[in-house]
């Protein structure tokens, strides 16, 4: 997670590390000037990461179902037919 210190600088720590820290430890980090000043409002955003994933995926094209023979369509095992009990 990205945590912004009172000084305005941001650090990246895990949730477990944050929960284990005391207020004094956070003040020490702040006094040493740890962290970075982040000016990009989208830094670490899942939205920007999501777009990168989409660009890497290959486009899946469905086969033309009009060219599939009728016999092959009837033999499709994935079709959900009602059972005889219903």
C-alpha positions in Angstrom: 0.0 0.0 0.0 1.1 3.6 -0.5 1.0 5.6 2.7 1.4 9.4 2.7 3.3 10.8 5.7 2.4 14.0 7.4 5.3 15.7 5.6 3.6 15.0 2.2 6.1 12.3 1.2 4.8 8.9 0.3 6.2 5.5 1.2 5.2 2.0 0.0 4.8 -0.5 2.8 2.7 -3.6 3.3 -0.5 -3.5 5.4 1.2 -5.7 8.0 4.2 -3.4 8.3 1.8 -0.4 8.8 -0.2 -2.2 11.5 3.0 -3.1 13.3 4.3 0.5 13.4 3.8 2.9 16.2 3.2 6.6 15.8 6.7 7.2 16.9 8.1 5.0 14.1 6.1 6.9 11.6 7.5 10.2 13.0 11.1 8.8 12.7 10.5 8.0 9.0 9.1 11.5 8.6 12.1 13.2 10.3 14.6 11.3 8.2 12.9 12.5 5.0 12.1 9.0 3.8 9.8 8.6 0.8 9.1 10.4 -2.4 7.0 13.4 -3.3 4.4 12.1 -5.8 2.9 14.6 -8.2 1.1 12.1 -10.5 -2.4 11.6 -9.2 -2.6 8.2 -10.9 0.6 6.8 -9.3 0.0 3.2 -8.3 -3.5 3.3 -9.6 -5.1 0.0 -10.5 -6.7 1.7 -13.5 -3.4 2.3 -15.2 -2.3 -1.2 -14.4 -5.5 -2.6 -15.9 -4.9 -0.8 -19.2 -1.4 -2.3 -19.4 -2.9 -5.8 -19.0 -5.5 -5.3 -21.7 -2.8 -4.3 -24.2 -0.8 -7.4 -23.6 -3.7 -9.9 -24.0 -4.3 -11.4 -27.4 -7.7 -10.8 -29.0 -9.9 -13.9 -29.0 -11.9 -14.3 -32.2 -15.0 -16.5 -32.2 -15.2 -19.0 -35.1 -17.8 -18.4 -37.7 -20.7 -20.5 -36.5 -22.4 -20.5 -39.8 -19.7 -22.6 -41.3 -19.9 -25.4 -38.6 -21.9 -28.4 -39.9 -25.3 -29.1 -38.2 -24.1 -32.5 -37.0 -21.2 -31.0 -35.1 -23.5 -28.5 -33.5 -25.8 -31.2 -32.3 -22.9 -33.2 -30.8 -21.7 -30.3 -28.7 -21.0 -31.6 -25.2 -21.0 -28.1 -23.6 -24.7 -27.5 -24.4 -27.0 -27.3 -21.4 -30.0 -29.5 -22.2 -32.7 -30.2 -19.6 -32.4 -33.6 -18.1 -35.2 -36.2 -18.6 -36.2 -35.9 -14.9 -37.2 -32.2 -15.3 
